[in-house]
Amino acid sequence: MHAFGAQGRALNRRLAADLGLRELLVPGRTVNDLFAEYVVQLAMLAMTVERIMTEVYTLMTDEIGEVTEQLDKGTVGSSTMPQKVNPKYVVRTISLAAELRGLASPALETGRSSHEGDSVANHLLSSVLDRAVPLAWRMSQSFAETLTRLNPNPARMAENLSRSKGAINAENLMMALAPMTGRAAAHDIVHHVLEAGCVSDLATADDITLHLSADEISAALSPALYTGDSELIALEAADVARALAMRLNPAADA
């Protein structure tokens, strides 16, 4: 930039504007921080995608079975066990996300360049970017396609919830007791009943029935009545996602 004399700063600003970037306060050949940050941001995106897909993968196991993938006709579910239908799309997305996430460390290495132009850092940076950008694109496409192929199984979800016979809602019962007994005492009451007997004893334990009616105990132990703000949060998150999608691609408004 200095080679252009007094026009150097203006050239810097115009070039940045043409590329949709902000002007660098201290331009320099050794500053790879912005590129490293870009790859790290992609790696963090991969971390989020991987976390979501890993949760989905867990819910797909035969033991849980709350989600399935819609596979194309003729797809072989398992090469060895005819009763199994192994997921295809979610595992591919997890694999791509894991590979992209792994590029965060070499990206940070590119910021350790010398005080002048450093070919080592530049070669590494080029290699990392050449891998990270296509990977991010493929991962995002795979993630989007996987989401369209997921089939939730509400009946299996209800079945899994019912297996604890209400114990999964012990916290809610504790909080219903807390205004009368204090939170610590309510915790101990519920804990000791479950420790000494079974879930059905919660409806008859003297320390509980002294404060709550049978209907109140039943309601407190119902998973359907203990979802908090989950529905509201999901709807708000969907609104945020739609707004962001519209901002990124206004032509996609449908």
PAZAPA-4460 file (N, C-alpha, C; in steps of 0.05 Angstrom, whole numbers, plus 32768, in hexadecimal, padded with zeros to 4 digits):
% residues 254
    n_x    n_y    n_z   ca_x   ca_y   ca_z    c_x    c_y    c_z   seq   type   mol
   8010   7FE8   8000   8000   8000   8000   8011   8019   8000     1      M     A
   8028   8018   800E   8039   8030   8010   8044   8038   7FF5     2      H     A
   8046   8025   7FE2   8051   802C   7FC8   803F   8040   7FB9     3      A     A
   8026   8044   7FC2   8014   8057   7FB5   8014   8071   7FC3     4      F     A
   8026   8075   7FD6   8028   808F   7FE3   800F   8097   7FF1     5      G     A
   8008   80B1   7FEE   7FF1   80BD   7FFC   7FD7   80B0   7FF3     6      A     A
   7FD7   80A3   7FDC   7FBE   8096   7FD2   7FBA   807A   7FDD     7      Q     A
   7FCE   8070   7FEC   7FCD   8055   7FF6   7FB5   804F   8007     8      G     A
   7FAF   8061   801A   7F98   805C   802C   7F7D   805C   801C     9      R     A
   7F7B   806F   8009   7F63   8070   7FF9   7F60   8057   7FE8    10      A     A
   7F76   804D   7FDD   7F75   8034   7FCE   7F6C   801D   7FDF    11      L     A
   7F77   801C   7FF8   7F70   8007   800B   7F52   8008   8010    12      N     A
   7F47   8020   8014   7F2A   8022   801A   7F19   801A   8002    13      R     A
   7F21   8022   7FEA   7F11   801C   7FD2   7F12   7FFE   7FCC    14      R     A
   7F29   7FF2   7FD0   7F2C   7FD5   7FCB   7F1B   7FC5   7FDF    15      L     A
   7F1C   7FCE   7FF8   7F0C   7FC1   800D   7EEE   7FC3   8006    16      A     A
   7EE6   7FDB   7FFE   7EC9   7FE0   7FF7   7EC0   7FCE   7FE0    17      A     A
   7ED2   7FCC   7FCC   7ECB   7FBB   7FB4   7EC7   7F9E   7FBC    18      D     A
   7ED6   7F95   7FD1   7ED4   7F79   7FD9   7EC0   7F75   7FF0    19      L     A
   7EB2   7F8B   7FF8   7E9F   7F89   800D   7EAC   7F85   8029    20      G     A
   7EC4   7F8F   802C   7ED3   7F8C   8045   7ED7   7FA7   8052    21      L     A
   7EE0   7FA6   806B   7EE7   7FBF   8079   7F05   7FC5   8075    22      R     A
   7F0C   7FDE   8077   7F28   7FE5   8074   7F39   7FDC   808B    23      E     A
   7F50   7FD1   8085   7F63   7FC9   809A   7F71   7FE1   80A5    24      L     A
   7F71   7FE4   80BF   7F7F   7FFB   80CB   7F9D   7FF9   80C7    25      L     A
   7FA8   7FE0   80C9   7FC5   7FDB   80C5   7FC8   7FC5   80B1    26      V     A
   7FC8   7FCC   8097   7FCC   7FB8   8082   7FE8   7FAB   8084    27      P     A
   7FE9   7F92   807E   8003   7F85   807F   8002   7F69   8073    28      G     A
   8018   7F60   8067   8019   7F46   805A   8019   7F2F   806F    29      R     A
   8021   7F35   8087   8024   7F20   809B   800B   7F1C   80AB    30      T     A
   7FF6   7F2C   80A6   7FDE   7F2A   80B6   7FCB   7F15   80AA    31      V     A
   7FCD   7EFD   80B5   7FBB   7EE7   80AC   7FA4   7EE3   80BF    32      N     A
   7FA1   7EF4   80D3   7F8D   7EF0   80E8   7F71   7EEE   80DD    33      D     A
   7F6B   7EFF   80C9   7F50   7F00   80BE   7F49   7EE6   80B0    34      L     A
   7F5C   7EDB   80A2   7F58   7EC1   8094   7F55   7EAB   80A9    35      F     A
   7F66   7EAB   80BD   7F64   7E97   80D2   7F4A   7E99   80E1    36      A     A
   7F40   7EB1   80E6   7F27   7EB4   80F4   7F10   7EA9   80E2    37      E     A
   7F12   7EAE   80C8   7EFD   7EA4   80B6   7EFB   7E85   80B8    38      Y     A
   7F12   7E78   80B7   7F12   7E5B   80B9   7F08   7E51   80D4    39      V     A
   7F10   7E5F   80E9   7F07   7E58   8104   7EE8   7E5B   8106    40      V     A
   7EDE   7E70   80FA   7EC1   7E74   80FA   7EB3   7E5D   80EB    41      Q     A
   7EBF   7E54   80D5   7EB4   7E3D   80C7   7EB5   7E24   80D8    42      L     A
   7ECB   7E22   80E7   7ECE   7E0B   80F9   7EBA   7E0B   810F    43      A     A
   7EB3   7E23   8119   7E9F   7E25   812E   7E83   7E1F   8122    44      M     A
   7E7E   7E26   8109   7E66   7E1E   80FC   7E64   7E00   80FA    45      L     A
   7E7B   7DF4   80F3   7E7C   7DD6   80F1   7E77   7DCA   810D    46      A     A
   7E81   7DD6   8122   7E7D   7DCC   813D   7E5F   7DCB   8143    47      M     A
   7E51   7DE1   813C   7E34   7DE2   8141   7E25   7DCD   8131    48      T     A
   7E2C   7DCB   8117   7E1F   7DB8   8106   7E24   7D9B   8111    49      V     A
   7E3D   7D96   8118   7E44   7D7C   8122   7E35   7D75   813C    50      E     A
   7E32   7D89   814D   7E23   7D84   8166   7E06   7D7D   8161    51      R     A
   7DF9   7D8C   814E   7DDE   7D86   8147   7DDB   7D6B   813B    52      I     A
   7DEC   7D65   8128   7DEA   7D4B   8119   7DF1   7D34   812B    53      M     A
   7E03   7D37   813E   7E0A   7D22   8151   7DF2   7D1C   8163    54      T     A
   7DE4   7D31   816B   7DCC   7D2C   817B   7DB7   7D1D   816B    55      E     A
   7DB4   7D25   8152   7DA1   7D17   8140   7DA9   7CFA   813D    56      V     A
   7DC3   7CF6   8139   7DCE   7CDA   8135   7DC8   7CC9   814D    57      Y     A
   7DCA   7CD5   8165   7DC4   7CC6   817D   7DA7   7CBF   817F    58      T     A
   7D96   7CD2   8177   7D79   7CCD   8178   7D70   7CB8   8163    59      L     A
   7D82   7CB3   814F   7D7B   7C9F   813B   7D82   7C82   8143    60      M     A
   7D90   7C7F   8159   7D98   7C64   8161   7D7F   7C53   8166    61      T     A
   7D81   7C39   8162   7D6A   7C27   8165   7D5F   7C29   8181    62      D     A
   7D71   7C2D   8195   7D68   7C2E   81B1   7D56   7C46   81B7    63      E     A
   7D5B   7C5C   81A8   7D4B   7C75   81AC   7D36   7C78   8197    64      I     A
   7D3E   7C78   817D   7D2C   7C77   8167   7D19   7C8E   8165    65      G     A
   7D21   7CA6   816D   7D0E   7CBD   816C   7D10   7CCC   8151    66      E     A
   7D24   7CC6   8141   7D28   7CD3   8127   7D31   7CBF   8113    67      V     A
   7D28   7CC1   80FB   7D32   7CB0   80E5   7D38   7CC1   80CD    68      T     A
   7D48   7CB6   80BB   7D4E   7CC3   80A1   7D3C   7CB9   808B    69      E     A
   7D34   7CCA   807A   7D25   7CC1   8062   7D3A   7CBB   804C    70      Q     A
   7D3E   7CA2   8047   7D52   7C99   8034   7D45   7C95   8018    71      L     A
   7D55   7C96   8004   7D4A   7C92   7FE9   7D42   7C75   7FE5    72      D     A
   7D2F   7C71   7FD3   7D26   7C56   7FCE   7D3D   7C44   7FC4    73      K     A
   7D3E   7C2C   7FCF   7D53   7C1A   7FC7   7D6D   7C1C   7FD7    74      G     A
   7D6E   7C2F   7FE9   7D86   7C33   7FFA   7D89   7C1B   800D    75      T     A
   7DA0   7C10   800F   7DA5   7BFA   8022   7DA9   7C05   803E    76      V     A
   7D98   7BFC   8051   7D9A   7C07   806C   7DB3   7BFE   807A    77      G     A
   7DB9   7BE4   8078   7DD1   7BD9   8085   7DDB   7BC2   8074    78      S     A
   7DF5   7BC0   8070   7E00   7BAB   805E   7E00   7B90   806C    79      S     A
   7DFD   7B8F   8086   7DFE   7B76   8095   7DE4   7B6F   80A3    80      T     A
   7DD5   7B83   80AE   7DBD   7B7D   80BD   7DA5   7B88   80AE    81      M     A
   7D94   7B77   80A4   7D7D   7B7F   8094   7D68   7B90   80A3    82      P     A
   7D68   7B8D   80BD   7D54   7B9C   80CD   7D5C   7BB9   80D2    83      Q     A
   7D75   7BBF   80CD   7D7F   7BDA   80D3   7D7E   7BED   80BC    84      K     A
   7D7A   7C06   80C2   7D7C   7C1C   80AE   7D8F   7C30   80B8    85      V     A
   7DA8   7C2E   80B1   7DBC   7C40   80BB   7DB9   7C5C   80AE    86      N     A
   7DBD   7C71   80BD   7DBC   7C8C   80B1   7DD3   7C90   809D    87      P     A
   7DCD   7C9F   8088   7DE1   7CA5   8073   7DE9   7CC2   8073    88      K     A
   7DD5   7CD3   8074   7DDA   7CF0   8070   7DE5   7CFD   8089    89      Y     A
   7DDB   7CF6   80A0   7DE5   7D03   80B8   7E02   7CFC   80BE    90      V     A
   7E0A   7CE3   80B8   7E26   7CDB   80BD   7E39   7CEA   80A9    91      V     A
   7E30   7CEE   8090   7E40   7CFD   807D   7E44   7D1A   8087    92      R     A
   7E2F   7D26   8091   7E31   7D41   809B   7E44   7D43   80B3    93      T     A
   7E42   7D30   80C5   7E54   7D2F   80DC   7E71   7D2D   80D3    94      I     A
   7E76   7D1C   80C0   7E91   7D18   80B6   7E9C   7D32   80AA    95      S     A
   7E8D   7D3F   809A   7E96   7D59   808E   7E9A   7D6E   80A3    96      L     A
   7E89   7D6F   80B7   7E8B   7D83   80CC   7EA5   7D7D   80DD    97      A     A
   7EAA   7D64   80E3   7EC2   7D5D   80F2   7EDB   7D65   80E3    98      A     A
   7EDB   7D60   80C9   7EF3   7D67   80B9   7EF7   7D85   80B8    99      E     A
   7EE1   7D95   80B5   7EE4   7DB2   80B4   7EEC   7DBD   80D0   100      L     A
   7EE1   7DB2   80E5   7EE8   7DBB   8100   7F05   7DB7   8105   101      R     A
   7F11   7DA2   80FA   7F2D   7D9C   80FE   7F40   7DB0   80F1   102      G     A
   7F36   7DC2   80E0   7F47   7DD5   80D3   7F4C   7DEE   80E3   103      L     A
   7F3E   7DF0   80FA   7F42   7E08   810B   7F5F   7E0A   8115   104      A     A
   7F6A   7DF4   811D   7F86   7DF5   8128   7F9A   7DFE   8113   105      S     A
   7F9B   7DF1   80FB   7FAE   7DFB   80E7   7FA9   7E17   80DE   106      P     A
   7F90   7E20   80DF   7F8A   7E3C   80D7   7F97   7E4F   80EB   107      A     A
   7F96   7E48   8104   7FA3   7E5A   8118   7FC1   7E5A   8115   108      L     A
   7FCD   7E45   810B   7FEA   7E44   8106   7FF2   7E59   80F1   109      E     A
   7FE0   7E60   80DF   7FE8   7E73   80CA   7FEB   7E8F   80D5   110      T     A
   7FE2   7E95   80ED   7FE6   7EAF   80F9   8001   7EB4   8105   111      G     A
   8012   7E9F   8105   802C   7EA1   8112   8042   7EA7   80FD   112      R     A
   803B   7EB8   80EA   804F   7EBF   80D5   8064   7ED1   80E0   113      S     A
   807B   7ED3   80D2   8091   7EE3   80DA   808B   7F01   80D5   114      S     A
   809E   7F12   80DC   8099   7F2F   80D9   8099   7F38   80BC   115      H     A
   80A1   7F27   80AA   809F   7F2D   808D   808D   7F18   8080   116      E     A
   808B   7F19   8066   807B   7F05   8058   8086   7EE9   805E   117      G     A
   8074   7ED7   8065   807B   7EBC   806E   806E   7EA7   805C   118      D     A
   807E   7E9B   804A   8074   7E88   8037   8068   7E6F   8045   119      S     A
   8074   7E68   805C   806A   7E50   806A   804D   7E55   8073   120      V     A
   8048   7E6C   807F   802D   7E72   8088   801A   7E75   8070   121      A     A
   8024   7E81   805B   8013   7E86   8043   800B   7E6B   8036   122      N     A
   801E   7E59   8034   8018   7E3F   8028   8003   7E30   8039   123      H     A
   8008   7E31   8053   7FF5   7E24   8065   7FD9   7E30   8064   124      L     A
   7FD9   7E4B   8063   7FBF   7E59   8061   7FB0   7E52   8048   125      L     A
   7FBE   7E51   8032   7FB1   7E4A   8018   7FA6   7E2E   8019   126      S     A
   7FB5   7E1B   8025   7FAD   7E00   8027   7F94   7DFD   8039   127      S     A
   7F94   7E0B   804F   7F7D   7E0A   8062   7F64   7E16   8055   128      V     A
   7F67   7E2D   8048   7F50   7E3A   803B   7F45   7E28   8024   129      L     A
   7F57   7E1C   8015   7F4F   7E0B   7FFF   7F3E   7DF4   8008   130      D     A
   7F44   7DEB   8021   7F34   7DD4   802C   7F1C   7DDE   803B   131      R     A
   7F1E   7DF4   804A   7F09   7DFC   805C   7EF0   7E06   804D   132      A     A
   7EF4   7E16   8038   7EDD   7E23   802B   7ECC   7E0E   801C   133      V     A
   7ED7   7DFC   800C   7EC6   7DE8   7FFF   7EB9   7DD5   8014   134      P     A
   7EC8   7DCF   8029   7EBE   7DBE   803F   7EA5   7DCB   804C   135      L     A
   7EA7   7DE5   8051   7E91   7DF3   805E   7E78   7DF2   804C   136      A     A
   7E7D   7DF5   8032   7E67   7DF5   801F   7E5A   7DD9   801E   137      W     A
   7E6A   7DC5   801C   7E5F   7DA9   801B   7E51   7DA2   8035   138      R     A
   7E5D   7DAA   804B   7E51   7DA4   8065   7E35   7DB2   8067   139      M     A
   7E34   7DCB   805F   7E1B   7DDA   8061   7E05   7DCD   804F   140      S     A
   7E0D   7DC6   8037   7DFA   7DB8   8025   7DF1   7D9E   8031   141      Q     A
   7E03   7D8F   803C   7DFC   7D75   8048   7DEA   7D79   8060   142      S     A
   7DF0   7D8D   8070   7DE0   7D93   8088   7DC3   7D9A   807F   143      F     A
   7DC1   7DAB   806B   7DA6   7DB4   8062   7D97   7D9C   8057   144      A     A
   7DA4   7D8B   8047   7D96   7D74   803C   7D8E   7D60   8052   145      E     A
   7D9F   7D5C   8066   7D99   7D4A   807B   7D80   7D53   808B   146      T     A
   7D7E   7D6D   8090   7D67   7D77   809E   7D4D   7D71   8090   147      L     A
   7D4D   7D72   8075   7D35   7D6D   8066   7D2D   7D4F   8066   148      T     A
   7D40   7D3E   806E   7D3B   7D21   806E   7D35   7D15   808A   149      R     A
   7D33   7D26   809E   7D2E   7D1C   80B9   7D11   7D19   80BE   150      L     A
   7D0A   7D02   80C9   7CEE   7CFC   80D0   7CEC   7CF6   80EE   151      N     A
   7CE1   7D09   80FE   7CDE   7D04   811A   7CC8   7CF0   8120   152      P     A
   7CCB   7CE2   8136   7CB8   7CCD   813E   7CAC   7CD5   8159   153      N     A
   7C96   7CE5   8159   7C8B   7CEE   8173   7C82   7CD7   8185   154      P     A
   7C77   7CC2   8179   7C6E   7CAB   8189   7C85   7C9E   8198   155      A     A
   7C9C   7C9C   818B   7CB3   7C90   8199   7CBE   7CA4   81AF   156      R     A
   7CBC   7CBE   81A9   7CC4   7CD1   81BE   7CB3   7CCE   81D7   157      M     A
   7C99   7CCC   81D3   7C87   7CC8   81E9   7C8C   7CAE   81F8   158      A     A
   7C92   7C99   81E9   7C99   7C7F   81F5   7CB2   7C81   8206   159      E     A
   7CC6   7C8E   81FB   7CDF   7C91   820B   7CDB   7CA1   8224   160      N     A
   7CCB   7CB6   8222   7CC5   7CC7   823A   7CB6   7CB7   824F   161      L     A
   7CA4   7CA5   8246   7C94   7C96   8259   7CA4   7C81   8268   162      S     A
   7CBB   7C7A   825E   7CCA   7C64   826A   7CD3   7C6B   8287   163      R     A
   7CD7   7C84   828C   7CE0   7C8C   82A7   7CC8   7C8E   82BA   164      S     A
   7CB0   7C8B   82AF   7C97   7C8C   82BF   7C95   7CA6   82CF   165      K     A
   7CA0   7CBB   82C4   7C9E   7CD6   82D1   7CB7   7CDF   82E0   166      G     A
   7CCA   7CCC   82E4   7CE3   7CD4   82F2   7CF2   7CE9   82E4   167      A     A
   7CF0   7CEA   82C9   7CFE   7CFE   82BA   7CF4   7D1A   82C1   168      I     A
   7CDC   7D1C   82CD   7CD1   7D36   82D5   7CD4   7D3B   82F3   169      N     A
   7CE6   7D2D   8300   7CE9   7D30   831D   7CF0   7D4D   8324   170      A     A
   7CFF   7D5A   8312   7D07   7D76   8317   7CEE   7D88   8319   171      E     A
   7CDB   7D83   8307   7CC2   7D93   8307   7CB2   7D8F   8321   172      N     A
   7CB1   7D76   832A   7CA4   7D70   8344   7CB2   7D7E   835B   173      L     A
   7CCC   7D7E   835A   7CDC   7D8C   836E   7CD6   7DA9   836F   174      M     A
   7CD4   7DB6   8357   7CCE   7DD2   8356   7CB2   7DD9   835F   175      M     A
   7C9F   7DC5   835B   7C84   7DC9   8365   7C83   7DC9   8383   176      A     A
   7C94   7DB9   838F   7C96   7DB7   83AC   7CA5   7DCE   83B8   177      L     A
   7CB8   7DD9   83AA   7CCA   7DED   83B5   7CBD   7E05   83C3   178      A     A
   7CA7   7E10   83B8   7C9B   7E27   83C6   7C92   7E21   83E2   179      P     A
   7C8B   7E07   83E7   7C82   7DFF   8402   7C98   7DF6   8414   180      M     A
   7CAC   7DE9   8409   7CC0   7DDC   8419   7CDC   7DE9   8417   181      T     A
   7CE0   7DF9   8403   7CFB   7E03   83FC   7D07   7DF1   83E8   182      G     A
   7D18   7DFC   83D6   7D22   7DEC   83C0   7D33   7DD5   83C9   183      R     A
   7D45   7DDA   83DC   7D58   7DC5   83E5   7D48   7DAE   83F2   184      A     A
   7D34   7DB5   8402   7D24   7DA0   840F   7D14   7D90   83FB   185      A     A
   7D09   7D9E   83E7   7CF9   7D91   83D2   7D0B   7D7E   83C2   186      A     A
   7D23   7D86   83BC   7D36   7D75   83AE   7D3B   7D5B   83BE   187      H     A
   7D3F   7D5E   83D8   7D45   7D46   83E9   7D2D   7D34   83EB   188      D     A
   7D15   7D40   83ED   7CFC   7D30   83F0   7CF9   7D1E   83D7   189      I     A
   7CFA   7D2A   83BF   7CF6   7D1B   83A6   7D0D   7D07   83A2   190      V     A
   7D25   7D0F   83A8   7D3C   7CFD   83A5   7D39   7CE4   83B7   191      H     A
   7D32   7CE8   83D0   7D31   7CD2   83E2   7D1A   7CBF   83DC   192      H     A
   7D04   7CCA   83D2   7CED   7CB8   83CA   7CF6   7CA7   83B2   193      V     A
   7D03   7CB2   839F   7D0C   7CA3   8387   7D22   7C8F   838F   194      L     A
   7D33   7C97   83A1   7D49   7C86   83AA   7D3F   7C6E   83B9   195      E     A
   7D2A   7C72   83C9   7D20   7C5C   83DA   7D0B   7C4B   83CC   196      A     A
   7CFE   7C55   83B8   7CE8   7C45   83AC   7CE8   7C48   838E   197      G     A
   7CD0   7C4E   8383   7CCD   7C51   8366   7CBD   7C6B   8361   198      C     A
   7CB9   7C71   8348   7CAD   7C8A   8340   7C90   7C8C   834B   199      V     A
   7C82   7C76   834B   7C66   7C76   8355   7C64   7C7F   8372   200      S     A
   7C7A   7C7C   8381   7C79   7C85   839D   7C78   7CA3   83A0   201      D     A
   7C7F   7CB1   838A   7C7D   7CCF   838C   7C61   7CD8   8390   202      L     A
   7C4D   7CC9   8386   7C31   7CD1   8389   7C26   7CCB   83A4   203      A     A
   7C34   7CBC   83B5   7C29   7CB4   83CF   7C3B   7CBC   83E6   204      T     A
   7C53   7CC6   83E0   7C66   7CCD   83F6   7C5A   7CE4   8407   205      A     A
   7C5A   7CE0   8421   7C4E   7CF3   8434   7C5A   7D0F   8431   206      D     A
   7C74   7D11   842E   7C81   7D2B   842C   7C79   7D3A   8413   207      D     A
   7C6E   7D2C   83FF   7C65   7D39   83E7   7C47   7D3E   83E7   208      I     A
   7C38   7D2A   83EF   7C1B   7D2D   83F0   7C12   7D42   8405   209      T     A
   7C23   7D47   8418   7C1D   7D5C   842C   7C1A   7D77   841F   210      L     A
   7C27   7D7B   8408   7C28   7D95   83FC   7C1A   7D96   83E0   211      H     A
   7C19   7D7F   83D3   7C0E   7D7F   83B8   7BF8   7D6A   83B5   212      L     A
   7BE3   7D70   83A5   7BCE   7D5D   83A0   7BD6   7D48   838C   213      S     A
   7BC6   7D34   8389   7BCC   7D1E   8376   7BCE   7D29   835A   214      A     A
   7BBB   7D3C   8353   7BBB   7D48   8338   7BD4   7D59   8334   215      D     A
   7BDC   7D67   8348   7BF4   7D78   8346   7C0D   7D67   8342   216      E     A
   7C0F   7D51   8350   7C26   7D3F   834D   7C26   7D33   8331   217      I     A
   7C0E   7D2A   8328   7C0D   7D1E   830D   7C15   7D32   82F8   218      S     A
   7C0C   7D4B   82FA   7C12   7D5F   82E7   7C30   7D65   82E7   219      A     A
   7C3C   7D66   82FF   7C58   7D6C   8302   7C6A   7D56   82F5   220      A     A
   7C5F   7D3D   82F4   7C6F   7D27   82EA   7C69   7D21   82CC   221      L     A
   7C59   7D33   82C0   7C51   7D2F   82A4   7C65   7D3D   8291   222      S     A
   7C74   7D2E   8281   7C88   7D3B   826F   7C7A   7D4F   825C   223      P     A
   7C62   7D4A   8254   7C54   7D5C   8241   7C4F   7D77   824D   224      A     A
   7C4F   7D79   8268   7C49   7D92   8275   7C63   7D9F   8280   225      L     A
   7C7A   7D95   8277   7C93   7DA0   8281   7CA6   7DA5   826A   226      Y     A
   7C9D   7DB5   8258   7CAE   7DBD   8241   7CB8   7DD9   8242   227      T     A
   7CAF   7DE8   8257   7CB9   7E03   825A   7CB3   7E15   8242   228      G     A
   7CC7   7E24   823A   7CC4   7E36   8223   7CCF   7E2A   8209   229      D     A
   7CD2   7E0F   8209   7CDE   7E02   81F2   7CD0   7E09   81D8   230      S     A
   7CB6   7E08   81D8   7CA7   7E0E   81BF   7CAC   7E2B   81B6   231      E     A
   7CAA   7E3D   81C9   7CAE   7E5A   81C3   7CCA   7E5F   81B8   232      L     A
   7CDE   7E52   81C5   7CFA   7E56   81BD   7CFE   7E4B   81A0   233      I     A
   7CF2   7E33   819B   7CF4   7E27   8180   7CE8   7E39   816B   234      A     A
   7CD1   7E45   8171   7CC4   7E56   815D   7CD4   7E70   8159   235      L     A
   7CDF   7E7B   816F   7CEF   7E93   816C   7D09   7E8E   815C   236      E     A
   7D15   7E77   8161   7D2D   7E6F   8153   7D27   7E6C   8135   237      A     A
   7D10   7E60   812F   7D08   7E5D   8113   7D04   7E78   8105   238      A     A
   7CF8   7E8B   8114   7CF5   7EA6   8109   7D10   7EB3   8103   239      D     A
   7D23   7EB0   8115   7D3D   7EBB   8111   7D4A   7EAE   80F8   240      V     A
   7D47   7E94   80F6   7D53   7E86   80DF   7D47   7E8F   80C5   241      A     A
   7D2C   7E92   80C4   7D1F   7E9C   80AC   7D28   7EB8   80A4   242      R     A
   7D2B   7EC9   80B8   7D33   7EE5   80B3   7D50   7EE5   80A8   243      A     A
   7D61   7ED5   80B3   7D7D   7ED3   80AA   7D7E   7EC8   808E   244      L     A
   7D6E   7EB3   8088   7D6D   7EA8   806D   7D64   7EBC   8059   245      A     A
   7D50   7ECC   8060   7D47   7EE1   804E   7D5C   7EF6   8049   246      M     A
   7D6B   7EFD   805E   7D80   7F11   805A   7D96   7F07   8048   247      R     A
   7D9D   7EED   804B   7DB2   7EE1   803B   7DA9   7EDC   801E   248      L     A
   7D8F   7ED6   801B   7D85   7ECF   8000   7D69   7ED9   7FFD   249      N     A
   7D65   7EF3   7FF8   7D4B   7EFF   7FF5   7D3A   7EF2   7FE0   250      P     A
   7D47   7EE7   7FCB   7D38   7EDB   7FB5   7D2A   7EC1   7FBD   251      A     A
   7D32   7EB6   7FD4   7D27   7E9C   7FDD   7D0D   7E9F   7FEC   252      A     A
   7D02   7EB8   7FEE   7CE9   7EBC   7FFC   7CD3   7EAC   7FEF   253      D     A
   7CC6   7E9C   7FFF   7CB0   7E8C   7FF4   7C98   7E8E   8006   254      A     A
***
